[in-house]
Amino acid sequence: MGTVLKDWVKAVVSVLAAFLGVQSEANRRRDLTQGRFSVFVIAGIVSIVVFLLTVYGLVRLVLTILE
C-alpha cells in the first residue's frame, strides 16, 4: 500500500473515531503531529456529507413508507 493511501486510510479511521466520540487522546495527538491537516479536513468534510445524505435518505424512506 502506498504512503498516500495509508495516510488517507489513517485519516478516515481517525475522523470516524472522532465522529463517534471514541478517539483516544494518544491517537489525537499522533494525528495532530504526524498527519497532514488537509487530509483530515477533506476526510471530515466527506464524512459529514455522507452522514447528512444518509440521514436525508432515511427520512425520505420513512416518509415514503408512511404515506
C-alpha positions as a Markdown table, in Angstrom:
| # | Residue | x | y | z |
|---|---|---|---|---|
| 1 | Met | 0.0 | 0.0 | 0.0 |
| 2 | Gly | 1.4 | 3.4 | -0.9 |
| 3 | Thr | 2.2 | 6.1 | 1.6 |
| 4 | Val | -0.5 | 8.4 | 0.3 |
| 5 | Leu | -3.2 | 5.7 | 0.6 |
| 6 | Lys | -2.0 | 4.8 | 4.1 |
| 7 | Asp | -2.3 | 8.5 | 5.1 |
| 8 | Trp | -5.9 | 8.6 | 3.7 |
| 9 | Val | -6.9 | 5.3 | 5.5 |
| 10 | Lys | -5.5 | 6.6 | 8.8 |
| 11 | Ala | -7.2 | 9.9 | 8.4 |
| 12 | Val | -10.6 | 8.3 | 7.6 |
| 13 | Val | -10.3 | 5.9 | 10.5 |
| 14 | Ser | -9.3 | 8.8 | 12.8 |
| 15 | Val | -12.1 | 11.0 | 11.6 |
| 16 | Leu | -14.7 | 8.3 | 12.1 |
| 17 | Ala | -13.4 | 7.5 | 15.6 |
| 18 | Ala | -13.6 | 11.2 | 16.5 |
| 19 | Phe | -17.0 | 11.5 | 14.9 |
| 20 | Leu | -18.3 | 8.6 | 17.1 |
| 21 | Gly | -16.5 | 10.0 | 20.1 |
| 22 | Val | -14.1 | 7.1 | 20.7 |
| 23 | Gln | -10.9 | 8.8 | 19.6 |
| 24 | Ser | -8.2 | 8.3 | 22.2 |
| 25 | Glu | -6.0 | 11.2 | 23.4 |
| 26 | Ala | -2.9 | 9.4 | 22.2 |
| 27 | Asn | -4.3 | 8.9 | 18.7 |
| 28 | Arg | -5.5 | 12.5 | 18.6 |
| 29 | Arg | -2.0 | 13.8 | 19.5 |
| 30 | Arg | -0.4 | 11.4 | 16.9 |
| 31 | Asp | -2.7 | 12.7 | 14.2 |
| 32 | Leu | -2.0 | 16.3 | 15.0 |
| 33 | Thr | 1.7 | 15.8 | 15.0 |
| 34 | Gln | 2.2 | 13.3 | 12.1 |
| 35 | Gly | -0.9 | 13.7 | 9.9 |
| 36 | Arg | -1.4 | 16.3 | 7.2 |
| 37 | Phe | -4.1 | 18.8 | 8.1 |
| 38 | Ser | -5.6 | 18.9 | 4.6 |
| 39 | Val | -6.2 | 15.2 | 4.6 |
| 40 | Phe | -8.1 | 15.4 | 7.8 |
| 41 | Val | -10.1 | 18.4 | 6.7 |
| 42 | Ile | -11.2 | 16.6 | 3.4 |
| 43 | Ala | -11.9 | 13.3 | 5.3 |
| 44 | Gly | -14.0 | 15.3 | 7.8 |
| 45 | Ile | -16.0 | 17.1 | 5.1 |
| 46 | Val | -16.6 | 13.9 | 3.2 |
| 47 | Ser | -17.7 | 12.1 | 6.4 |
| 48 | Ile | -20.2 | 14.9 | 7.3 |
| 49 | Val | -21.6 | 14.9 | 3.7 |
| 50 | Val | -22.1 | 11.1 | 3.8 |
| 51 | Phe | -23.7 | 11.4 | 7.3 |
| 52 | Leu | -26.1 | 14.1 | 6.1 |
| 53 | Leu | -27.0 | 12.3 | 2.9 |
| 54 | Thr | -27.7 | 9.1 | 5.0 |
| 55 | Val | -30.0 | 10.9 | 7.4 |
| 56 | Tyr | -31.8 | 12.6 | 4.4 |
| 57 | Gly | -32.2 | 9.2 | 2.7 |
| 58 | Leu | -33.6 | 7.6 | 5.8 |
| 59 | Val | -36.1 | 10.4 | 6.4 |
| 60 | Arg | -37.2 | 10.2 | 2.8 |
| 61 | Leu | -37.6 | 6.4 | 3.1 |
| 62 | Val | -39.7 | 6.7 | 6.3 |
| 63 | Leu | -41.9 | 9.5 | 4.8 |
| 64 | Thr | -42.5 | 7.4 | 1.7 |
| 65 | Ile | -43.4 | 4.4 | 3.9 |
| 66 | Leu | -45.8 | 6.5 | 6.0 |
| 67 | Glu | -47.7 | 7.9 | 3.0 |
